[in-house]
């Protein structure tokens, strides 16, 4: 008897839980561990940012937030898994310029849709790329370099095919019709030494990895690739402001933002968005961004959505012009 | 300077720092000993704990985890033929045969001594010659790197086991396997069969586990060997004579490790194999290598631990992270508002000294915690195989899955396990396969990069480093092949003589 009564109570409980549905879930959110999927292996820029965010977010939400690395297939593997995750707010994704900007333009048969499969939460920060040459290079400005590249041919290094470092170079090359050969490496850690040693002529490196070498004088910054100058390199011009018509409006940068799988309750997205507003002004995060020469972004989920749309279209243009594809 | 060192001492000698380095090393040894959890992963997992620590404590914790992890990998390599970390794969070659002979304790202790000595020498080079050796990191452009890899590939001769031909076939299969995935320059798919999971190439750790650990398990069940009775607790120790004999290999291995560690991207696995190859090449009895020669264990462990301190050289001297571990450590520095590189030696020299003092101490901590770990882990050797092997099998599956949380990788492990079993049955050494697999991409990438940088073939002869490596490659090929051929001939003659009798 008792057994059946207990079963009935349990069943009733289950039914009422179902009836309360998703709104109840959103109200209780978060009630268990949250996971942020990072589509790169541990230790990379995205991973370190995600761990910083996870640390601050768990304080803001008073719930454990962990990072899960799902590397492989040029970051598309982890992104695909995040796209297919249950949209309950407990699996989030650290999106970046690759997953929601470049990859959709470069990879022909991508397994995820960067727009339809995701619910953007917040753009967290952006990092300019900086055009750098070796200290012994004869070129003192981007214009001088361009003139040389147009007449005799130059090489540019990158951290790999389809990286923002690679495509910034391709963007420069496509617009100016300069004769530049791409020399890919596996990560900035291998590409920067090649630039320091003079094996490649130029690189459009992410600011954080180039910064120490600019400061020590080993590399010379010719220009930044963002529309505005960087606070960290106030006397370095943007490509856009140079007196070179082909480079007008040049904008290429790396960025990072948090997304949820599409179908995540709007209330949950709002909760996370509010929590992230606290995260990005926290001391730890501000210091984190500052040491990397990164710009803290923020804004609403809708603004992030629009931002992704504009990124997708601008990288598509570069990729089409440069003719970069991965079959 | 003295004042700075004194301040460095003051900064270092806090209870927190001592605890951080001890905890780091112990954690590293344990995580390193679990197949599938690498030193790199351990460092990344420990990173968030450093957010709220002060800079020296945080960095020492990570360095401790890394160093412990590199040694820890050898424990399971010796005991169950499953390298806990990729760099320990070479330690299997002689460590596992020793364990089979009931001398696991000896092998583990030698691995520990070699690790600690190499670690210590590596730290010394970091502290005293960092600025001198750091130049190496830049001197190795694509052409120089290409020749270094050519030289490394000649090690295949030394690790081919009974048959050079089979060893070469094994190495070529490894090279072939390494071409799977997207190519570096154009992103063309090769041998991926449109499978999404293969786009990034065959995963390294599942391949490693499959190739080495699984064949033992399969063999046990196929042969249906009667359960071995429990051995008496292993009391074998490294004798003074053995230690003296191995010392040259340890020192040589340490320096190979230091050089390889300084060059970005080459890695501890290559260093271990190079050191092993050199030890065997210069040995008076090369035929005993691969059958349980204690010198082999010493050489490979010296090689991979020699890398540990040296990878910090390009990081601290130039601000360049040479591998994933140092990239994580770079991240930790930056989180603390410190930027490794030449400027740090000007602005934060006391922190550098404090870290150096901690790093020196880590070698001693490693010796202590390693001794303790061996005492408990060595008991694994006493577990009857019919109980141990199912557990090993479980770890094979778990370790392969853990890397990327992918069932596909478990499949990869099983596939390479089957291949490894076949290779074992036809007496084809698996080590050359691994060498080919690791070196293949480095070989190809640097060859292609060289051609992208210059269309002129003379780029391959542009510097003295190129010429040095060309020379030792040729020499190594000549000496190695000649000796192997002689050995084969001697064996054939012996068989013939035996047959005639």
Interface residues (C-beta under 8 A of the other chain):
Chain A: X41 X42 X43 X44 X47 X48 X51 X52 X54 X55 X68 X69 X70 X71 X72 X73 X74 X76 X77 X80 X106 X111 X155 X160 X161 X162 X181 X182 X183 X184 X185 X186 X187 X189 X190 X192 X193 X194 X196 X197 X199 X200 X208 X211 X212 X213 X215 X216 X218 X284 X287 X288 X291 X292 X324 X325 X326 X327
Chain B: X40 X41 X43 X44 X45 X47 X48 X51 X137 X138 X139 X140 X141 X142 X182 X184 X185 X186 X187 X188 X189 X196 X197 X199 X200 X203 X264 X265 X314 X318 X319 X320 X321 X322 X323 X324 X325 X326 X327 X328 X331 X334 X335 X337 X339 X340 X341 X342 X343 X404 X405 X406 X445 X449 X452 X453
